Each structure stands twice: as C-alpha cells, then as structure tokens.
Amino acid sequence: MEYRTLGRTELDVSVLSMGGLFVSRIGGGREQACAAVRRALELGVNYVDTAPGYLDSEEVLGEALEGVTQPYILSTKLGGRPEPFNAQDVDGLKFSFAESLRLLKREAVDILMIHEPDRPGQHDWWTNWEDFTGPVSEVLAELKAEGLVRFTGLGGTTPYILARICATGQFDVVLTAFNYSLLWREAAISVIPEAIRQNMGLVIGSPLQQGWLARRFDEQLANPPAWLSAPRREQMLALYALVDELGMPLTDLAIRWVISDPRIHTTLMGARSTEEVEMNVAAVEAGPLPEDIMERLEEIGDMVPFRPFGEPFGCQLGNPGYRGPGVASY
C-alpha cells in the first residue's frame, strides 16, 4: 500500500481509503460491514470517512473500530443532525459533533468536515456567501482549540463553489465527490488547483462515479435512453473498447486512474464486503497506470469535458424508470 502526505496536515494516508456511505444498513448488514472495515485496515488502509448523513454509518464504524490496534485516521462531518437541521445553530452543531463522538466511541476525531458547504439549497452554512463565514467557522475553531478535532475540512460536490471556499484558507482538507473520475473531470478545472495552492489534503470521493464505472452497460448503450447524450455514449463506448484491449476490469482501471495522479492523496472506496475491499486493494497495489494508457484515457476524458444537462450524479442507466432531470425552474 502506498501512502501520501495529506497536504499541510502532515498525516500520511493510504492512497485507498474507506468510504462510510456503504458501511451502513444499505451496505449489506452490520456484520458484513464491520468485517469489510477490519479487512481494509489489515490490508493497509488507514483513512476512514463517514458522516451523520450516511444512515447508521457512524454507529457501525464505532462497533467495527472498537478494539482495533492498527493506527488509522478518522474523518466525520457536520450536517443533517439534529432534525430539522439548522446550520446557523451553534448548540445544534455542537450536539451533532457530540453525538458523532458517542456513536464512533471516540474522545476526538482527526478530521471534521462541513458536509455539502457548497450547496446553498441544502444547508445555509454561511452568513456571508461572499467570504464564507458563519457560526460553523466559530464552532470548528473552538473544537480544534479544545483538542477534540485535529484538522478541519470540506466535503462537497459542486466544484466551482467548493474551490471558492477552499480559497479562503480556512480549511485543511477537501473531499470532492462525483466530479473526478474516468468520465467526469471538472474538479481538475477548479477544486484540485485551488487545493494545491492552499496546500490542502485532497480526497476523491466516488472514483466509480456512483455506479457509472462499477460495471459495464453494453445493453443500455446499444439502445440508449433519451436522456443520455450522444457524446457521453460515444465516450463510454470508447472506454469499453480500451478496457477490452487492455483486458483489465473497468473498476480496476477507474481506481488506478485516480491514484495515478500524484496530486491526489487518497480516494474513497465504497466497498460493501471483504471481497470488494480485497479487489480494490489489489487494484491500487498494481500501481499507477503506464503513461501511454494515461494519455489514451485523457483523450477519452476530453470527449466530454463537462457533464451534459440532465445527466445525474448517480448512474441511472439500469433504471428504466428514470426519464431525465425533471421540471426546469425559471
């Protein structure tokens, strides 16, 4: 397992880390989830990410990590608890963090992130959206001063707003999800360059693009749904042709592409079982991709530099009920 220094935190993190979304009741059962987490740690994974919004993930991790002797780095988030959630309520934010510590069975965490700080329609984190200040900044500073949090971060999905928040220099780590993969590259335009300027830790979420790269969709591409753009279809067909030529599983190619970028410190896997953990670890242990393959993947990525309108974050190619983005607002 390769380790990289997580920006200015000086923490050494494994290039593959454990995402907590599927370490929950949607992941296949508590016993299976606990076994997956422990197997990941045994294989050298040392970064675990979770959030109150990931169903019962914090509680499952509290059980899975209890008694573990291997050193690991734990990150959780603020957001979504208590309900109804008020991002301007200092007492509510402190309650949420205290509840995270209780569920995780920890006295402190290594990293505490703001969940979705870049989506004003979801949580109104900022009193001032120009300089990105609000009560949460004061709460994070207080928790750091008390030794309950070592470093602070951002976990978001909207690359251009997220980059603006990174530019304030307030935060140590950024987790950018759904926008840096074999298919979607918008984080490379904004978030990644700004994070580098700020010497922030860089975490990539969803390297398999919420299912787009978890398996092949040959049948769906042969008879594409109306919402799928022609350029995206051609891009996916080109990617599948390269996969066939290389004889490499699509998931391995997707994970190895992310870790081939030396600017990225770690990428989260959404493994649900020990078998999936072992497969993902084997992929990263095969190392970065050769330069000629990276060049060909760059050409494929350039076919669709921006996400087409109507294309969802989570893959809907296997969902015949999905018809498109819904009603437009004016």
N, C-alpha and C positions, 0 to 999 in steps of 0.2 A: 504494500500500500504506500502510495506517495503522499507526502504531507507538504502543505504550503502555509506560509505565514499569513494570517488573516488581517492584512492591512496593518494599521497602526496599533491594533490590539496586541500584536506580537504573540498571539496564540497560534500554535501550529495545528492545523486542521487537516484531516484526511480529505483527499480530493473527492471522495464519495461520502455523502452524509445521509443520515436517516431522516426522511420527512415524516412528520407526525400525522398527516391527514388520514392515512390508511391504518395508522396504529390506533384504531378506534373501533367502534362497533360496526362500521361499514367495511372493515378490513378482513373479516372472516372469523371473528371470535377472539376473545381476550387471550386465551391460551396460545393460539397461533401467533397473535401479535407480540406477546411477550417473548416467545421463542425467537421470532424474527429479530427483535431488538437485540437480544442477548447474542444471537449468532453474528449479527453485524459487528458488535463490539469485539467478539472473539476474533473476527477477521480483520481487525484494524480500523474499523470505522470509529471515529471518536467525536463526531459532531451530531447532535440530535436536536431537531427543531420541532416545536409544537405551538399550539395557540389555544385559547379558550374556545375559539370558534370551530375547532376541529372535534366536535362532538365530545366524547369522553376520552380523548387522546391523552390529556394531562393525567387523568386518573390511571389509565392503562400504563403510561410510562412510569408513574410513581411506583406501580407494582413491579414492572419489568426491570427497573433500575435499582430496586431495593436490594442491598447486599452485594451489588456489583463491585468488583475490586479494580477492574481496569479503569484508568483515568478517562474521562470524557468531558465534553463541553456541551452545556445545555442552554438552549435558547427558547424562550417563550415570548408571548406578546400581550399587549393591552388591546382590548377591543371586544365588544359584543357581550360583555358581562359587567354588571348585573343588567337584567332586562326590566324595563326598557332602558337601553344604554344611552347615557349622556356623556359624550366625550369632553364636556366642559365641567363635569362634576369631579372635583378633586377627591372627595371622600369615596365616590364610586370607583375611581381609578385605583385608589389605594386598596379598597376592598377587593377589586378584581385581582390585583397582584398578590394580596394575602391569600386569596383562595387558590391561586396558582401554586404558591408555595405549599399550601396544605395538601393539595391533590398530588403534587410532584414529590411530596415528602422531603422537601429541601428547606434549608435555612436561608439559602440565597441562590441566585442563578448567575450564569456567566454573562448572558446577553438578554436584554429585554428590549423588544421591538414594539413600535407602533404598527398596528395591523391596518393596512389599507389607508395610509395617511394621504394618499393621492386621489381619493375618490370622494369628492365633496357631497355627492348624493347619498353616500353610505353613512359616513360618520363626519360630523362637523368638528374636526380636531382643532382647527386653527381659528383663533380670534381674529387674526390678521392673515389673510391668504397671500399677502404680498411678501411678508418676511417670515411666514410660517412660525408664528409664536402663539402660544396658548397655555392653558393650565397644565397640559400634559408635559410641557418642557420643564415646568417647575417640579412636577412630581418625579420625573426621571432624574433630575439633578438631586433631589432630596434622597431618593433611593440609592443613588450612587454614593452620596456623602455618608449614608448610614451603612454602607458596605453590603447592602442587600442585592445590588446589581453591579457587575464589574464594568460592563460596556452597554451602550445603547445602540439601537438600530431602527431601520425602516423595513417593512415588508409590504411591497406593493406590486401593482400590475400595470400601471399607466406610465409608460417610460418617460414621457416628456415632463409631466408634473413631478414625478419621482426624482428626476435629475435636478429640477429646480430646488427641491427640498434638500437633496444631497449638497447642493452648492452653498447652503447656509453654514456648513461646517459643524453643525450641532451634533452629528451622529457618527458612530464608529463603524457601523456595518450596514450594508444594504442587501436585502434579499429581493431580487427582481424575478417575477414569475410570469410564465406564459408569453415571453417575448424574446427568448434567446434559445433557439433550437435549430435543427436542420432546416426547418421550414420558416420560422419567424425570427427576424434578426433586428428588430427595432431597438432593442436595448443597446446594441452596438453603436447606434447613432447618438444616443443621449446618456443613458444611465452609466454605462461602463466607462466612457471617457471622463465623466464628471467624478465618478467614484475614484478613479485613478488620480485625478487632480487633488482630491481630498485625502488620498491615502486611506480609503475606507476598505474594510473587508468586503469581498464580493461573493455573494451566494446566489447560485442559479436555481430557481425552482422550476419543476416540471420539464426536465430535459426531454421527456417523451410527449410533451405538448398536450397534456390532458387526454391522452389516448390516440392522438393523430399518428404517433410513431410507435405505439405499443404493439401494433400488428399491422398487417397489410390489408388493404381494402380493394383488391383487384376487381371483385364483382361489382362493387359500387362505382368504381371508376369506369368500368365498361358501360354502365348505364347510369350516368351521374345525375344526382338530384338537381333541380332547377336552381337552387341557391349556391351551388358550387361554381366558382368562376372557372372559365376555360384556362386561364394562366395557371391557377393552382392545380388543376387536374393535370396539365402537361408537366408541371414541376414534379408532382408526385409520381407520375409515370417515369420520368427521367431518373428520379431517386430509386425507384424499384428496379429499373434496368441496371443501375450501378450496383445495387445490392446483389442482384443475380450474378453479375460479372465477378464481384468480389467473393461471393459465397459466404458472406458474413450476415448474421442475423441483423435485422433492422434495428432492434433495440440496442445491440452492442455498438453499431455504427453511431447511433444517436448519442449515446453516453460518451463514447470515446471522442466524438467531435467536440463536445463541450469541454472535456478535460484537456483536449489538445491546445486550448487557448491558455497560455501561461498567465494571462491577466486574471483568470477565474481562479478563485481559491478553493471552492468546493461546490458540488452540485448535489441536490437532494434527490434521493431515490424514493419512489412511492411503493416500496416492496411490501407485500402483504403476507409473505411466508418466508421460511428459511430457504426454500428452494429459489425464490426470486432474489433474495439477498445474495446467495451464493453466485447466481448468474450475473448479477450486476457487479459484484466484486471481481469476478473473473474478467469481466469486460474491461474494467479500469486497470486491472493488473496486466492486461495485454499492452497497456501503454498508449501514448498519443498516436494518432494516425500518421502514416507517412505523408510527406509533403505533397506528393503527386495526387494522393487521394484528397487531401485538404483542398488543393486547387480545383479539383473537379467538383467537390461539394460547394465550394464558393461560387462556381459558375451556376450550379443548380439553385443555390440560395438567391442569386441575383435575378433569377427568372421572376420572382415575386418579392420585391423588396419591401412592400407594405401589405398589411393584412387587408384583403378585399372586403368591401362592405358586405355585411350580412354573414360573415364567417365567424362562428362562435369560438371562444377560447377552448371549451371542451368539445371534443370531436363528436359530431352527430351523424357521421356517415353511416353508422349502423343503426340509426334511429329513423325509421320511415315516417314517424310522426312529426319530425322537425321539418318545417316548411320555410324557415327564414327568420329574420330578426324581429318580425312583429310590426306593430304600428309605429310609424315615424311621429316625432313630436316637432311642432313648428313654433 
